[in-house]
Amino acid sequence: MYKTKLQYILKTEGRSQTWLAKRTEKSVGQINQYVLGEVEPGMKNMVLIAQALDRSVEDVFFDSDFANCGNKNTHSGGKQTA
């Protein structure tokens, strides 16, 4: 089971956290916290991540269908950062 939709997207698209960190100019540690749902990215970082993945912010972070499938959604979980 995936902890976040971001984790699911990276896995199914064959992308790594390192790839996403480079594309967003964020640290791998910061991306890892987002992927694991430990920290919720602020809106600016949500936009950067969504753009890097060529998806909408809503699709990556606010997909209720993903959360309702027994997966933990980051939006209701971790602390928020800029």
C-alpha positions in Angstrom: 0.0 0.0 0.0 1.2 3.5 -0.8 1.3 6.1 2.0 0.6 9.0 -0.4 -0.5 9.6 -3.9 2.9 11.2 -4.6 4.6 7.9 -3.7 2.2 6.0 -6.0 2.8 8.3 -8.9 6.6 8.1 -8.6 6.4 4.3 -8.4 4.0 3.8 -11.3 5.9 6.3 -13.5 9.3 4.8 -12.7 10.5 8.0 -11.2 12.8 8.4 -8.2 12.7 10.8 -5.3 16.2 12.0 -6.5 14.7 12.7 -9.9 11.9 14.8 -8.3 14.3 16.6 -6.0 16.4 17.6 -9.0 13.4 18.7 -11.0 12.0 20.8 -8.1 15.4 22.0 -6.8 14.5 20.6 -3.3 16.6 18.2 -1.2 16.0 14.5 -1.4 15.3 14.5 2.3 12.5 17.1 1.8 11.0 15.1 -1.0 11.2 12.0 1.1 9.2 13.7 3.9 6.5 14.6 1.3 6.4 11.1 -0.2 6.0 9.5 3.2 3.4 11.9 4.3 5.5 13.1 7.2 5.2 16.8 6.1 2.7 18.4 3.8 4.3 20.7 1.3 3.1 24.3 1.1 1.2 25.5 -1.9 4.4 26.8 -3.7 6.0 23.4 -3.4 2.8 21.6 -4.3 2.8 23.5 -7.6 6.5 22.8 -8.3 6.0 19.1 -7.7 2.8 18.9 -9.8 4.6 20.8 -12.6 7.5 18.4 -12.5 5.1 15.4 -12.7 3.1 17.1 -15.5 -0.1 16.8 -13.4 -2.4 19.1 -11.5 -2.0 20.0 -7.8 -5.4 18.5 -7.2 -4.4 15.2 -8.8 -1.3 14.8 -6.8 -2.4 16.1 -3.4 -6.2 16.3 -3.2 -7.4 13.2 -4.9 -10.3 11.9 -2.8 -10.6 8.7 -4.8 -7.0 7.7 -3.8 -7.7 8.5 -0.1 -10.9 6.5 -0.2 -9.2 3.4 -1.4 -7.7 2.8 2.0 -4.6 4.9 1.4 -3.4 7.7 3.7 -3.7 11.1 2.0 -1.0 13.7 2.9 -3.5 16.5 3.0 -5.0 15.3 6.2 -1.8 14.2 7.8 1.5 15.8 8.2 2.6 19.2 9.3 2.7 21.9 6.6 5.9 23.6 5.4 6.6 26.3 2.9 
